Amino acid sequence: MQKEGSGALERVVIVGAGHAGTAAAMQLRNLGHAGPIDLVSEESEGPYHRPPLSKAWLLGKTNTAAIAFKSPEFYAENAITLHLGCRVGSIDRKVHAVQLADGRIISYDWLVLATGSRARRFPGVAVDGAGVHELRTLSQAEALRKALRPEARVLIIGAGYIGLEAAASARARGASVTIIERESRVLARVASPAISAFFETHHRGHGVQFRLNSTIAAITPGSARGWAVSFNEGGVEEFDLILVGIGAQPNQELAVECGLRCEDGILVDEQTRTSDERILAIGDCSRRPLPLYQRVGRLESVANALEQARVAAYVIRDRQPPAHEVPWFWSDQYDLKLQIAGLSFDVKHHITRGDADCSHFAVFHLNDAEQLQAVEAVNAAPEFLAGRLLIASRKPVDPEALADPGKSMKEIAA
């Protein structure tokens, strides 16, 4: 089959309409792809932004129109066929086709897997959307929003981004919040001890209670409230509702079943190609090279989804993909904006700049060559932005200059 640009109108099927899949479809049109684009989603809602779900949506400060990527008319105008409420049942690599669960078959010239990830389940507890919740989709966010009452006692399992963001929203709604975390600190898997300590203190100041180094022995129906939770270290407490936020696992089942290489995610190269050159994988479901760190990893972030979507579109259009970006992440909690650039691999030195007591500071992480590996910035956009540039440049950084708030970050990054 000829490549597009030499006469063929290749059909692109994208499985998953989250940030990665939808961005890939839009980017293809921006790059002049004229062939059919099919965007398949298990959800019945049109493509939407997910970060507001744990914040503005729970607070009742946004609506479906505000979080939608585009209006429904946009997809029709750009000849992007939306298949909503549809699940792909199988992939036939030999004939280049996907079969939907309802039996329909869609052929493809290029297949993009943007199947995302799903919440890890807490063993022995069924998520019912009434008393036990997850927070990954719009429907789940709406169920949780309705359950958050001022008098409600809420247990959040897991002190990661989702748990802390939901805790901040629940406290703003007047609910009582307890967070249980098996690790010794909050954000243990994604942030440094200094950032963990700061956010724990801030949440405690807003009335959130923590049970760190703690695990659950059993969850059973309560007598006074919905659930009685027994802790392995002793004690029983009752809660009206439970939110499970213990991480995510990639939706790689389709890839595994059709024989693609997978390892905690669908394995891809720097151009998002899987072990089948006509199938690409992007976003949370993919395990990708991290060139800056000589590693591979699975990144769960909007920034990663958008970057890989661009790369995939360039590959399909037979163009040179853009340069790799520095990974970055963010989280909004109360009046705090946490922005992280880079990954803390091979770190030897930690430099703090600014004043944590004023909720305006940054922690820089350098390797033994004094190259910046990562920066964590709290209400400190200049440090975050300059940090991204420094990480990408790989040039050595003066630790004393980083620690001196009198030194301009623009000057340091120049």
C-alpha positions in Angstrom: 0.0 0.0 0.0 1.3 3.4 -0.9 1.9 6.0 1.8 -0.3 9.0 2.1 1.2 11.8 0.1 1.7 9.6 -2.9 -1.9 9.0 -3.8 -3.4 6.8 -1.1 -6.0 7.9 1.4 -5.0 5.8 4.4 -7.5 5.0 7.1 -6.5 5.6 10.7 -8.4 3.9 13.5 -7.7 5.3 17.0 -8.8 3.2 19.9 -9.4 5.5 22.9 -10.7 9.0 22.9 -8.8 10.5 25.9 -6.2 13.1 25.7 -3.8 11.0 23.6 -6.3 9.6 21.1 -8.2 12.8 20.5 -5.1 14.8 20.2 -3.7 12.4 17.6 -6.9 12.7 15.5 -6.7 16.5 15.6 -3.0 16.6 14.9 -3.5 14.4 11.9 -5.9 16.8 10.4 -3.6 19.7 11.2 -0.8 17.9 9.3 -3.1 17.5 6.2 -4.1 13.9 6.6 -7.0 13.5 4.2 -8.0 9.9 4.8 -10.7 8.6 7.1 -10.2 8.8 10.9 -12.2 6.7 13.2 -12.1 7.5 17.0 -13.4 4.7 19.1 -14.4 5.2 22.8 -16.0 3.0 25.4 -17.4 6.1 27.1 -20.7 7.5 25.9 -19.6 11.1 26.4 -17.6 12.9 23.8 -13.9 13.5 24.4 -13.2 15.6 27.4 -10.4 16.9 29.7 -9.9 14.7 32.7 -7.8 16.9 35.1 -10.8 19.0 36.2 -12.7 15.8 37.4 -10.9 15.7 40.8 -11.1 19.5 41.2 -13.6 21.8 39.5 -16.1 19.0 38.7 -16.2 17.7 42.3 -16.7 21.3 43.4 -19.6 21.9 41.0 -17.7 24.7 39.2 -17.7 23.3 35.7 -19.9 21.3 33.3 -19.7 19.0 30.3 -19.5 21.8 27.7 -16.6 23.5 29.6 -14.5 20.3 29.8 -15.2 19.1 26.3 -12.2 19.1 24.0 -14.3 20.4 21.1 -17.9 20.9 20.2 -19.7 17.9 18.7 -19.8 19.8 15.4 -16.0 19.9 15.3 -15.6 16.2 14.7 -18.2 16.2 11.9 -16.6 19.3 10.3 -13.2 17.6 10.4 -14.4 14.2 9.2 -13.5 12.5 12.4 -16.0 9.7 12.9 -16.7 9.2 16.6 -17.8 5.8 17.8 -19.0 6.4 21.3 -20.0 3.8 23.8 -18.2 1.2 21.7 -15.7 -1.4 22.8 -13.1 -3.0 20.6 -13.3 -6.7 21.0 -10.3 -7.8 19.0 -7.6 -6.8 16.6 -6.8 -8.9 13.5 -3.3 -7.9 12.5 -3.2 -10.1 9.4 -6.1 -8.3 7.7 -5.6 -4.9 9.4 -9.0 -4.7 11.0 -10.6 -4.2 14.4 -13.8 -5.8 15.5 -16.1 -4.0 17.8 -18.0 -5.8 20.6 -21.2 -5.4 18.6 -19.7 -7.3 15.6 -18.9 -4.4 13.4 -15.5 -4.5 11.6 -13.4 -1.5 10.8 -10.4 -1.9 8.6 -7.3 0.2 9.1 -4.1 1.2 7.4 -2.8 2.6 10.7 -4.0 1.6 14.1 -3.3 3.8 17.1 -3.8 2.3 20.6 -4.6 5.0 23.1 -6.5 2.8 25.5 -5.2 4.6 28.6 -5.2 3.1 32.0 -7.7 2.1 34.7 -7.7 2.4 38.5 -6.1 -0.4 40.4 -8.8 -2.2 42.4 -8.5 -2.7 46.2 -8.6 -6.4 46.9 -11.9 -7.7 48.1 -13.8 -4.4 47.7 -16.3 -4.0 44.8 -16.5 -0.5 43.3 -20.2 0.2 43.1 -20.3 4.0 42.4 -22.5 4.5 45.5 -20.5 3.7 48.6 -17.1 2.8 47.0 -15.7 5.0 44.3 -13.0 5.4 41.7 -12.1 8.6 40.0 -11.1 8.1 36.4 -14.1 9.0 34.2 -16.7 11.7 34.1 -19.5 9.3 35.2 -17.3 8.3 38.2 -16.6 11.9 39.1 -20.3 12.8 38.9 -21.2 9.9 41.2 -18.6 11.0 43.7 -19.7 14.6 43.5 -23.3 13.6 44.4 -22.0 11.6 47.4 -19.9 14.4 48.9 -22.1 16.0 51.5 -21.0 18.4 54.3 -21.7 15.7 57.0 -20.1 12.8 55.1 -17.1 10.9 56.5 -14.8 10.1 53.6 -12.0 7.5 53.6 -9.5 7.9 50.8 -7.2 4.9 50.1 -3.9 6.2 48.7 -2.1 9.5 49.1 -1.1 10.1 45.5 -2.2 12.9 43.2 -5.8 11.7 42.9 -6.1 11.1 46.6 -4.8 14.5 47.7 -6.7 16.4 45.0 -9.9 14.7 45.9 -9.2 15.4 49.6 -8.9 19.1 48.9 -12.2 19.1 47.0 -14.0 17.1 49.6 -12.8 19.4 52.4 -14.0 22.4 50.3 -17.4 20.6 50.2 -17.4 20.3 54.0 -16.8 16.6 54.2 -14.6 15.0 56.9 -11.6 13.3 55.2 -9.2 10.6 56.3 -6.4 9.4 54.0 -4.8 6.0 54.6 -1.4 5.3 52.9 0.8 2.3 53.3 3.9 4.3 52.7 5.5 6.6 55.4 4.7 9.8 53.5 2.3 11.2 51.0 3.2 11.4 47.3 5.8 8.8 48.0 6.0 7.4 44.5 6.1 10.8 42.7 7.7 13.4 44.8 10.7 14.1 47.1 10.5 13.9 50.9 10.5 17.7 51.2 7.5 18.1 48.9 5.7 15.2 50.7 6.2 16.9 54.1 5.0 20.2 52.8 1.8 18.8 51.3 1.0 16.7 54.3 1.4 19.7 56.6 -0.8 21.8 54.3 -3.5 19.2 54.2 -3.4 18.7 57.9 -3.9 22.5 58.2 -7.1 22.1 56.3 -8.4 19.4 58.6 -7.4 16.2 56.6 -6.5 13.3 58.9 -3.8 10.8 57.8 -3.0 7.2 58.7 0.5 6.7 57.3 2.4 3.4 57.4 -1.1 1.9 57.7 -3.0 -0.8 55.9 -6.6 -2.1 55.9 -7.5 -5.5 57.3 -11.1 -5.6 56.3 -14.0 -3.4 54.9 -17.4 -4.5 56.0 -20.9 -2.9 56.2 -21.1 -0.5 59.1 -23.7 -0.1 61.8 -24.0 3.7 62.0 -22.5 4.5 58.6 -22.0 2.7 55.3 -18.6 1.1 55.9 -16.7 -0.2 58.8 -12.9 -0.3 58.2 -10.6 -2.4 60.3 -6.9 -1.4 60.3 -4.1 -3.9 60.6 -2.4 -1.9 63.3 -5.7 -1.9 65.3 -8.9 0.1 65.5 -12.1 0.3 63.5 -13.7 3.4 62.0 -16.9 3.9 60.1 -17.2 6.0 56.9 -20.0 7.0 54.6 -18.0 6.6 51.4 -14.6 5.3 50.3 -12.5 6.5 47.4 -9.9 4.1 46.1 -6.9 5.9 44.6 -4.0 3.4 44.7 -2.6 4.0 41.2 -3.4 2.8 37.7 -2.6 -0.1 35.4 -2.4 0.1 31.7 -5.2 -1.1 29.4 -3.0 -3.5 27.4 -5.3 -6.5 27.0 -6.1 -5.8 23.4 -2.4 -5.6 22.6 -1.6 -8.7 24.5 -4.3 -10.7 22.8 -3.1 -9.7 19.3 0.5 -10.6 20.1 2.1 -7.2 20.6 5.0 -7.0 23.0 3.9 -5.7 26.4 5.6 -5.2 29.8 3.5 -3.1 32.2 2.4 -1.2 29.1 2.5 -1.7 25.4 6.2 -1.5 24.4 7.0 1.2 21.8 10.1 2.8 20.3 10.9 6.5 20.2 8.4 6.9 17.3 5.6 5.2 19.2 5.7 2.1 17.0 4.8 -1.2 18.6 6.2 -4.5 17.6 3.9 -4.2 14.6 5.0 -1.3 12.4 1.5 -0.4 11.4 0.3 -0.2 15.0 1.3 2.7 17.3 0.6 3.1 21.0 0.4 6.4 22.9 -0.5 7.8 26.3 -0.9 5.9 29.6 -1.1 2.5 27.9 2.4 2.7 26.4 5.8 1.9 27.9 8.2 4.2 26.1 11.9 5.1 25.9 13.0 8.1 28.1 16.0 9.3 26.1 17.2 11.9 28.7 17.5 9.2 31.3 18.6 6.1 29.3 15.6 4.2 30.5 12.1 3.1 29.5 9.0 3.9 31.5 5.3 4.4 31.5 4.3 8.1 32.1 0.8 8.9 33.2 0.3 12.6 32.3 -1.5 14.9 29.9 1.8 16.2 28.7 3.1 12.8 27.8 -0.2 12.0 26.0 0.0 15.1 23.9 3.7 14.6 23.1 3.2 11.0 21.9 0.0 12.0 20.0 2.1 14.5 18.0 4.9 12.0 17.4 2.3 9.4 16.2 0.7 11.8 13.8 4.1 12.8 12.3 5.0 9.1 11.8 1.7 8.4 10.0 2.3 11.4 7.8 5.8 10.1 7.1 7.4 13.2 8.5 10.3 13.6 10.9 8.8 13.7 14.5 9.5 16.7 16.7 12.3 16.4 19.3 11.5 14.7 22.6 10.2 16.8 25.4 11.2 16.9 29.1 8.5 15.0 31.0 6.3 17.2 33.2 3.4 16.9 35.5 1.2 19.1 37.7 -1.3 19.0 40.5 -3.7 21.7 41.9 -4.6 21.4 45.6 -6.3 24.2 47.5 -4.3 27.4 46.6 -1.2 25.4 45.6 0.1 24.5 42.2 2.7 21.8 42.1 4.6 21.6 38.9 7.3 18.9 38.3 9.6 18.7 35.3 11.9 15.8 34.7 12.4 12.5 36.6 14.5 12.1 39.7 16.8 9.3 38.4 20.5 9.2 39.4 20.2 12.2 41.7 23.1 13.1 44.0 22.3 16.7 45.2 19.1 18.4 46.3 18.9 22.2 46.2 16.0 24.1 47.8 15.2 27.6 46.5 12.6 29.9 48.1 10.5 29.7 51.3 8.2 26.7 52.0 6.6 28.7 54.9 5.4 31.1 52.3 4.2 28.4 49.9 6.6 29.5 47.3 9.6 27.3 46.7 11.3 24.8 44.5 13.5 21.7 45.0 16.1 21.0 42.3 17.6 17.6 41.9 21.1 17.3 40.3 23.2 14.4 39.3 26.9 14.0 40.1 27.8 16.0 37.0 25.7 18.9 38.3 23.2 18.5 35.5 19.6 19.1 36.5 17.5 15.9 36.5 14.2 17.2 37.9 12.6 20.2 39.6 9.6 20.3 41.8 8.0 23.8 42.1 5.2 24.9 44.4 3.6 28.2 43.3 6.9 28.9 41.5 6.4 29.0 37.8 9.7 30.7 36.9 11.6 27.9 38.6 9.5 25.3 36.8 9.9 26.9 33.4 13.6 27.5 33.7 14.1 24.0 35.2 12.6 22.4 32.1 15.1 24.3 29.9 18.0 23.3 32.1 17.0 19.7 32.1 16.7 19.7 28.3 20.1 21.5 27.8 22.0 19.0 30.0 24.5 21.8 30.8 26.0 21.8 34.4 24.3 24.2 36.8 25.8 26.1 39.6 24.2 24.8 42.8 24.9 28.1 44.7 23.1 30.1 42.0 20.1 27.8 42.1 19.8 28.2 45.9 20.0 32.0 45.7 16.6 33.6 45.2 18.4 36.8 44.3 19.7 35.2 41.1 17.2 35.3 38.2 16.1 31.9 37.0 16.2 33.4 33.5 19.8 34.3 34.0 20.6 30.8 35.4 19.0 29.1 32.4 20.5 31.3 29.8 
